[in-house]
Amino acid sequence: MSVLLLAEPDEFARQALTFARGLGEVETVSIGADAGLPVERSHVAEGIDAYAPAAWATALEEVIDRVQPSAVVAPGTERGNEVLAHVAARRDIPFAANCIAVDGDTVTRVRWGGSLLEEARIHSPLPLLSVAPHAVPAAEGAASPEVETFTPTLSESDLVAAVAEHVDEVVSGISLAEAKVVVSGGRGVGSADGFGILEELAGLLDAAVGCSRVVTSAGWRPHTDQVGQTGTKVSPDLYIACGISGATQHIAGCKGAKKILAINSDAEAPILASADYAVIGDLTAIVPAITAELRKARSP
Ligand SMILES: Cc1cc2nc3c(=O)[nH]c(=O)nc-3n(C[C@H](O)[C@H](O)[C@H](O)COP(=O)(O)OP(=O)(O)OC[C@H]3O[C@@H](n4cnc5c(N)ncnc54)[C@H](O)[C@@H]3O)c2cc1C
């Protein structure tokens, strides 16, 4: 029996292909155009113009009914996880997200923002598995699959949620994901205006400014600045965490930093367990003091 892979033309689909090959012969399901993966057969759904999770799930389900695969795999991207969740809910079967390995009916998957590997047994007539990004190498090779196009039968409700418009992210200054230094602020910064002293320090260090989710939820900074499990994952040489407690969901986004400097008024704050350096005290005094020292050191 074959394995179906929901695929888009990207690196994550090639990683998921490597994983899926361990389960059987892979056929891809793509929406709009063939994803260009090195497989023997590709099913391409036509007539869906934009990303619409329920419509994609309907298209995938039609191929499942036709092919009767032994498993269905998708990349562990937001889209892959969302579409498989729709299929699982409709069929009332389990879905294991963010898997990195499978052995019989046992999957190993990434939990808690990467801080835990879980082994789970799946009891299902049709395992639905998404593959954690960057966990397995991408499959290489050019594609020349036999392409079968089809037009799924969609209902009105399949198109209720659909992408209406793409708006390019406005990145001013240094990108958070690529910055060598990140100056990040949490609730302890106190307000949107409180970020002024962090901006000033960041300017001197050619750094990007990041923040915790409390900060984006309060509207002090845009979501694009958020570091963490549901934000950007950063890997700078130095991550300066100002007034951030160090919740696991935040650490999931900054643990790739080579060094972490925590500035916190609480000597018991959990972030100190992850920090290489710490300054215990009020950030409104410490951050400007660092800035002043830097200016002094750099003045001729
Ligand atoms: C599903 C889920 C996903 C999540 N995803 C994310 C995510 O992607 N990113 C994220 O950040 N969070 C995320 N969270 C939220 C996370 O659990 C925490 O609530 C959040 O990170 C806490 O933010 P904080 O550290 O800014 O605030 P707090 O936990 O309130 O910490 C504030 C810190 O500031 C210190 N402080 C206060 N005043 C000062 C001062 N004057 N000087 C110095 N220090 C001071 C305090 O001692 C404290 O340590 C997620 C939560 C869930 C449930």
The ligand as an SDF file (V2000), in Angstrom:
LIG
                    3D

 53 58  0  0  0  0  0  0  0  0999 V2000
    0.5900   27.8120   23.8880 C   0  0  0  0  0  0  0  0  0  0  0  0
    1.4280   28.9420   24.4190 C   0  0  0  0  0  0  0  0  0  0  0  0
    2.3550   29.5170   23.5710 C   0  0  0  0  0  0  0  0  0  0  0  0
    3.1520   30.5630   24.0390 C   0  0  0  0  0  0  0  0  0  0  0  0
    4.0810   31.1110   23.1920 N   0  0  0  0  0  0  0  0  0  0  0  0
    4.9050   32.0510   23.6820 C   0  0  0  0  0  0  0  0  0  0  0  0
    5.9370   32.6090   22.8670 C   0  0  0  0  0  0  0  0  0  0  0  0
    6.0850   32.2770   21.6790 O   0  0  0  0  0  0  0  0  0  0  0  0
    6.7610   33.5330   23.4120 N   0  0  0  0  0  0  0  0  0  0  0  0
    6.6450   33.9560   24.6990 C   0  0  0  0  0  0  0  0  0  0  0  0
    7.4370   34.8180   25.1270 O   0  0  0  0  0  0  0  0  0  0  0  0
    5.6640   33.4590   25.4800 N   0  0  0  0  0  0  0  0  0  0  0  0
    4.8010   32.5360   25.0010 C   0  0  0  0  0  0  0  0  0  0  0  0
    3.8080   32.0700   25.8060 N   0  0  0  0  0  0  0  0  0  0  0  0
    3.5760   32.7540   27.0900 C   0  0  0  0  0  0  0  0  0  0  0  0
    4.5190   32.3050   28.2010 C   0  0  0  0  0  0  0  0  0  0  0  0
    3.9700   31.1740   28.8580 O   0  0  0  0  0  0  0  0  0  0  0  0
    4.6980   33.4160   29.2520 C   0  0  0  0  0  0  0  0  0  0  0  0
    3.4400   33.8130   29.7530 O   0  0  0  0  0  0  0  0  0  0  0  0
    5.4130   34.6480   28.7440 C   0  0  0  0  0  0  0  0  0  0  0  0
    6.5850   34.2910   28.0340 O   0  0  0  0  0  0  0  0  0  0  0  0
    5.7920   35.5390   29.9130 C   0  0  0  0  0  0  0  0  0  0  0  0
    6.2750   36.7570   29.4260 O   0  0  0  0  0  0  0  0  0  0  0  0
    7.2500   37.6580   30.2900 P   0  0  0  0  0  0  0  0  0  0  0  0
    8.4470   36.8600   30.6570 O   0  0  0  0  0  0  0  0  0  0  0  0
    7.4370   38.9170   29.5370 O   0  0  0  0  0  0  0  0  0  0  0  0
    6.3340   38.0180   31.5500 O   0  0  0  0  0  0  0  0  0  0  0  0
    6.4030   37.5280   33.0480 P   0  0  0  0  0  0  0  0  0  0  0  0
    6.3710   36.0480   33.1330 O   0  0  0  0  0  0  0  0  0  0  0  0
    5.3450   38.2790   33.7710 O   0  0  0  0  0  0  0  0  0  0  0  0
    7.8470   37.9860   33.5620 O   0  0  0  0  0  0  0  0  0  0  0  0
    8.2160   39.3230   33.7530 C   0  0  0  0  0  0  0  0  0  0  0  0
    9.6230   39.3120   34.3360 C   0  0  0  0  0  0  0  0  0  0  0  0
   10.0710   40.6540   34.4230 O   0  0  0  0  0  0  0  0  0  0  0  0
   10.8090   40.7770   35.6200 C   0  0  0  0  0  0  0  0  0  0  0  0
   10.7680   42.2170   35.9570 N   0  0  0  0  0  0  0  0  0  0  0  0
    9.6870   42.9640   36.3240 C   0  0  0  0  0  0  0  0  0  0  0  0
   10.0440   44.2480   36.4620 N   0  0  0  0  0  0  0  0  0  0  0  0
   11.3790   44.3240   36.1900 C   0  0  0  0  0  0  0  0  0  0  0  0
   12.3280   45.3870   36.1440 C   0  0  0  0  0  0  0  0  0  0  0  0
   11.9720   46.6600   36.3990 N   0  0  0  0  0  0  0  0  0  0  0  0
   13.6140   45.1090   35.8480 N   0  0  0  0  0  0  0  0  0  0  0  0
   13.9990   43.8140   35.5560 C   0  0  0  0  0  0  0  0  0  0  0  0
   13.1330   42.7700   35.5770 N   0  0  0  0  0  0  0  0  0  0  0  0
   11.8390   43.0210   35.8690 C   0  0  0  0  0  0  0  0  0  0  0  0
   10.1020   39.8840   36.6060 C   0  0  0  0  0  0  0  0  0  0  0  0
   10.9670   39.5170   37.6840 O   0  0  0  0  0  0  0  0  0  0  0  0
    9.7250   38.6970   35.7200 C   0  0  0  0  0  0  0  0  0  0  0  0
   10.7610   37.7180   35.7530 O   0  0  0  0  0  0  0  0  0  0  0  0
    3.0040   31.0330   25.3550 C   0  0  0  0  0  0  0  0  0  0  0  0
    2.0600   30.4350   26.1970 C   0  0  0  0  0  0  0  0  0  0  0  0
    1.2940   29.4050   25.7310 C   0  0  0  0  0  0  0  0  0  0  0  0
    0.3060   28.7760   26.6710 C   0  0  0  0  0  0  0  0  0  0  0  0
  1  2  1  0
  2  3  1  0
  2 52  2  0
  3  4  2  0
  4  5  1  0
  4 50  1  0
  5  6  2  0
  6  7  1  0
  6 13  1  0
  7  8  2  0
  7  9  1  0
  9 10  1  0
 10 11  2  0
 10 12  1  0
 12 13  2  0
 13 14  1  0
 14 15  1  0
 14 50  1  0
 15 16  1  0
 16 17  1  0
 16 18  1  0
 18 19  1  0
 18 20  1  0
 20 21  1  0
 20 22  1  0
 22 23  1  0
 23 24  1  0
 24 25  2  0
 24 26  1  0
 24 27  1  0
 27 28  1  0
 28 29  2  0
 28 30  1  0
 28 31  1  0
 31 32  1  0
 32 33  1  0
 33 34  1  0
 33 48  1  0
 34 35  1  0
 35 36  1  0
 35 46  1  0
 36 37  1  0
 36 45  1  0
 37 38  2  0
 38 39  1  0
 39 40  1  0
 39 45  2  0
 40 41  1  0
 40 42  2  0
 42 43  1  0
 43 44  2  0
 44 45  1  0
 46 47  1  0
 46 48  1  0
 48 49  1  0
 50 51  2  0
 51 52  1  0
 52 53  1  0
M  END
$$$$
